[in-house]
């Protein structure tokens, strides 16, 4: 499992790190990351991404509601 929160880490997109993390079964985000970043992680690793909305970014919750409706 890969756990992330609060700030974007572009190192996760480096080829060598993608290779190191290829056996990750799923990704958990504990909040405050924008949905585009989570989409990028999903597309890069092709793994399920589970997340909760953070208390600082209600906008992302509204965006999410629009995407699923």
C-alpha positions as CSV (number, residue, x, y, z in Angstrom):
1,X,0.0,0.0,0.0
2,X,1.1,3.5,-0.8
3,X,-0.1,6.2,1.7
4,X,-0.1,9.9,0.7
5,X,-1.5,13.1,2.2
6,X,-1.5,16.9,2.2
7,X,1.1,17.7,-0.4
8,X,2.0,16.5,-3.9
9,X,5.2,14.5,-4.4
10,X,6.4,14.7,-7.9
11,X,9.1,12.1,-7.2
12,X,6.4,9.5,-7.3
13,X,6.3,10.0,-11.1
14,X,10.0,9.3,-11.7
15,X,10.6,6.1,-13.7
16,X,12.9,4.6,-11.1
17,X,10.3,5.2,-8.3
18,X,7.5,3.8,-10.4
19,X,9.5,0.7,-10.9
20,X,10.3,0.4,-7.1
21,X,6.6,0.9,-6.3
22,X,5.2,-1.4,-9.0
23,X,4.1,-4.0,-6.4
24,X,1.9,-1.6,-4.5
25,X,-1.6,-3.1,-4.3
26,X,-3.5,0.2,-3.8
27,X,-3.1,3.9,-2.9
28,X,-4.6,5.7,0.1
29,X,-4.9,9.4,0.3
30,X,-5.8,10.8,3.7
31,X,-6.9,14.2,2.3
32,X,-6.1,17.6,1.0
33,X,-4.8,16.5,-2.4
34,X,-6.5,17.6,-5.6
35,X,-8.4,15.1,-7.7
36,X,-6.2,15.7,-10.8
37,X,-3.1,14.6,-8.8
38,X,-5.0,11.4,-7.6
39,X,-6.0,10.8,-11.2
40,X,-2.3,11.1,-12.3
41,X,-1.4,8.5,-9.6
42,X,-4.1,6.1,-10.8
43,X,-3.0,6.5,-14.4
44,X,0.7,6.1,-13.5
45,X,0.4,3.0,-11.3
46,X,-2.9,1.5,-12.6
47,X,-4.0,0.8,-9.0
48,X,-7.1,1.6,-7.1
49,X,-7.0,5.0,-5.2
50,X,-9.0,5.3,-2.0
51,X,-9.3,8.7,-0.5
52,X,-11.1,11.0,1.9
53,X,-11.6,14.7,1.4
54,X,-9.5,16.9,3.6
55,X,-10.8,19.7,5.8
56,X,-9.0,22.4,3.7
57,X,-10.4,21.6,0.3
58,X,-14.2,21.5,0.2
59,X,-13.8,22.6,-3.5
60,X,-12.5,19.1,-4.3
61,X,-15.6,17.5,-2.8
62,X,-17.8,19.7,-5.0
63,X,-15.7,18.8,-8.1
64,X,-16.0,15.1,-7.2
65,X,-19.8,15.4,-6.8
66,X,-20.0,17.0,-10.3
67,X,-17.8,14.2,-11.8
68,X,-20.0,11.4,-10.5
69,X,-23.3,13.0,-11.4
